Amino acid sequence: MPAIADRDGLLNHGRSAGGPARRARAVTPDDAGDLPVYAKALYLGTGGNVRVLTVDAADGEAVVFANHPAGYLPVQVRRVLATGTSAGQIVALFD
């Protein structure tokens, strides 16, 4: 069901990279496939290493956020790679 306008105080506010996410989806790390919708940030339920391709990165330009604690990772991401990722319960946040 879409948002009900009378209940959504942020419906008519402009969206921005730093604003609250409108949608969320659980992530299964995958070495070959991009997320169906690029994330504006990730939420990690359990901390650890997170190996990602950022939105503007080429396929060979993965970066590891080492020993990242549970919580938010405010980076726009197109892929969370399985190889090199030990963090768990990852959720992609997007508009």
C-alpha positions as CSV (number, residue, x, y, z in Angstrom):
1,M,0.0,0.0,0.0
2,P,1.5,3.4,-0.9
3,A,1.9,6.1,1.7
4,I,-1.3,7.9,2.9
5,A,-0.7,11.6,2.3
6,D,-2.5,12.7,5.5
7,R,-0.2,10.5,7.6
8,D,3.1,11.3,5.8
9,G,4.6,14.5,7.1
10,L,7.6,14.2,4.8
11,L,5.7,13.3,1.6
12,N,6.0,16.8,0.0
13,H,9.6,17.5,1.2
14,G,12.4,17.3,-1.3
15,R,14.4,14.1,-1.2
16,S,18.1,14.3,-0.6
17,A,21.0,11.9,-0.1
18,G,21.1,12.9,3.6
19,G,17.4,12.7,4.2
20,P,15.6,9.8,5.7
21,A,15.1,6.8,3.5
22,R,11.6,6.1,2.1
23,R,12.2,2.4,1.5
24,A,14.4,-0.5,2.8
25,R,15.3,-3.9,1.6
26,A,17.3,-6.8,3.1
27,V,20.6,-7.4,1.2
28,T,22.1,-10.7,0.4
29,P,25.8,-10.0,-0.5
30,D,26.5,-11.1,-4.1
31,D,29.8,-10.9,-6.0
32,A,28.2,-10.7,-9.4
33,G,24.9,-8.8,-9.1
34,D,24.1,-5.2,-8.3
35,L,21.3,-4.2,-6.0
36,P,18.0,-3.8,-7.8
37,V,17.9,-0.2,-6.6
38,Y,21.1,1.5,-5.6
39,A,21.3,2.2,-1.9
40,K,21.7,5.7,-0.4
41,A,23.1,4.0,2.7
42,L,23.4,0.6,4.4
43,Y,22.4,-0.5,7.9
44,L,24.4,-3.3,9.4
45,G,22.7,-5.3,12.1
46,T,26.0,-6.9,13.1
47,G,29.3,-5.3,12.6
48,G,32.3,-6.6,10.6
49,N,33.9,-6.0,7.2
50,V,31.7,-4.7,4.4
51,R,33.1,-4.9,0.8
52,V,31.2,-2.8,-1.6
53,L,31.1,-1.2,-5.0
54,T,30.0,2.4,-4.6
55,V,27.6,3.9,-7.2
56,D,30.3,5.4,-9.4
57,A,32.9,2.6,-9.0
58,A,34.0,0.3,-11.8
59,D,33.6,-3.4,-11.2
60,G,37.3,-3.8,-10.1
61,E,37.2,-0.9,-7.7
62,A,35.7,-2.5,-4.6
63,V,36.5,-1.0,-1.2
64,V,36.4,-2.6,2.2
65,F,35.0,-0.8,5.2
66,A,37.0,-2.8,7.8
67,N,35.7,-3.6,11.3
68,H,32.6,-1.3,10.8
69,P,30.4,-1.4,13.9
70,A,26.7,-2.3,13.7
71,G,24.8,0.8,12.6
72,Y,24.6,3.0,9.5
73,L,27.2,3.1,6.7
74,P,26.3,6.4,4.9
75,V,27.7,5.5,1.4
76,Q,25.8,5.2,-1.8
77,V,26.3,1.6,-2.9
78,R,25.4,-0.4,-6.0
79,R,26.7,-3.8,-4.9
80,V,27.6,-5.5,-1.6
81,L,30.1,-8.3,-2.3
82,A,29.9,-11.6,-0.6
83,T,33.7,-12.1,-0.7
84,G,35.2,-10.0,2.0
85,T,32.0,-9.1,3.8
86,S,31.6,-10.5,7.3
87,A,29.0,-8.0,8.6
88,G,25.5,-9.4,8.8
89,Q,21.8,-8.4,8.7
90,I,22.5,-5.8,6.1
91,V,19.7,-3.6,4.9
92,A,19.8,-1.2,1.9
93,L,18.1,2.2,2.4
94,F,16.8,4.1,-0.6
95,D,14.1,6.4,-1.8
